[in-house]
Amino acid sequence: MESIQYAVLAPSIYNTQPWKFSLHENAVHLYPDLNRRLPVVDPQNQQLYLSLGCALENLVIALKFFGLQTEVMLFNYEHDDCIRVEVSRPAQPLATTTDSTLFRAIPKRQNNWRTFHRVSIPAEDLRKLNHLGLENGVHSKFFTDRKWIRSWINWTIDSDRIQMKEEDFREELLSWIRFGSFELSRFRDGIPAESLGVLSRPRWLASFFFRHYPLGESRAKRDAELIEGSAGLILFQVKNNNREGWVNAGRSAQRMALKLTSLGIQHSFMNQSLETPEVKMRIRDALETEGMFPQVLFRIGYADPVPRTVRRSIDAVIISPYETGTSVVQVAV
């Protein structure tokens, strides 16, 4: 159970927390919670499975830290959407130096929405990040040159304008924004209004603005400032543009986020440019990485911490085993 508490600290699109867990003897099953999918911004569930991969990475790191050997099986165990993590006691103690560093970063990691101080990241830290092992089929690409950063600003601005013109997009985004402490404590999910640069006004008033005012330019301006102030960007790409590839991209992105946290470097997701098909195609052409599919974009740099985003209770994400007849694990997880 303790490992699940670390798993749910993972980031997720709009902080939807789209995951469910069931505990079995010598295994943990992880499932997507499709009731929390975002059909407008994420019609193929790509970012949902990326979020699932982030939770999976936290889970595996936590299990290893607690002295358990793990084996991950993606979507090939008794249920089409099941990710099975088998656990066992190793014959020899695990080498936990790296695992310990990443594990201790889990409760500290946060998606920092502040404007970063425009300070360069030391070359030695960049080297460590570049040499971080990622999941099979996942590749990272670093952008610190200001020319490339300006390109990402332009792509993000274009995507913001396209998205905010769509009524369905605005309605979906609005449904996941939490205005004030009451909504945050009631739902324990979603995006704090402050993180989007939106005043914590009553929902009825915010809804009026979202529905009747052109917000594309203000959102584009804010996102441009956030990217401009960053020390760099990290893009994660995959060879296999399917569920397995998306989960592996999520695992890799979360591993990088934890490594960044351990080095005192802040990050935040800037996936807007990857959410609009026409802009995403332009990005693929500009990168000239044939056969690779962009998945996740981080901006990185230094900033003061932000308030923690809320999480649902463990009871809300743990479900009964799926007709397996296996007993709930008592120790291990």
ZIWONOR-V686535 format. One record per run of one state. SS is the DSSP state (@ for helix, = for strand, . for the rest). FROM is the first residue (numbers start at 1). TO is the last residue. If there is no record, write none. Layout:
ss | from | to
SS | FROM | TO
SS | FROM | TO
This chain:
ss | from | to
. | 1 | 1
@ | 2 | 7
. | 8 | 12
@ | 13 | 15
. | 16 | 18
= | 19 | 24
. | 25 | 26
= | 27 | 32
. | 33 | 33
@ | 34 | 36
. | 37 | 45
@ | 46 | 65
. | 66 | 67
= | 68 | 74
. | 75 | 82
= | 83 | 89
. | 90 | 96
@ | 97 | 105
. | 106 | 110
= | 111 | 111
. | 112 | 116
= | 117 | 117
. | 118 | 122
@ | 123 | 130
. | 131 | 137
= | 138 | 143
. | 144 | 145
@ | 146 | 165
. | 166 | 166
@ | 167 | 175
. | 176 | 176
= | 177 | 178
. | 179 | 179
@ | 180 | 187
. | 188 | 190
= | 191 | 192
@ | 193 | 196
. | 197 | 202
@ | 203 | 212
. | 213 | 215
@ | 216 | 228
. | 229 | 231
= | 232 | 238
. | 239 | 242
@ | 243 | 262
. | 263 | 265
= | 266 | 269
. | 270 | 271
@ | 272 | 274
. | 275 | 276
@ | 277 | 287
. | 288 | 292
= | 293 | 302
. | 303 | 313
@ | 314 | 317
= | 318 | 318
. | 319 | 333
